[in-house]
Amino acid sequence: MINSNEKSEVDERILNPKFIDTVKLMSKWKNRIELLDGFNDIFARGASLIAFNVCRNSFKSQFEKFNILLGYSR
């Protein structure tokens, strides 16, 4: 998994533009999930997790390409 504190240079032109938008959206959802961890609102947290996973699964091949470019592979 990519450490959010690491800065890596990736040429965004080789990635699907919708993928870039999705990554930005996922970052917002991830922040929301982390904020909701401290609360007992299981429905809001569940909805956030579902939205995050839908975004991730929509561009699975792009994430694999992105991870390979950054040197992360399974």
Buried (B, 14 or more C-beta within 10 A) or exposed (E): EEEEEEEEEEEEEEBEEEBBEBBEEBEEBBEBBEEBEEEEEEEBBEBBBEBBEEBBEEBEEBBEBBBEBEEBEE
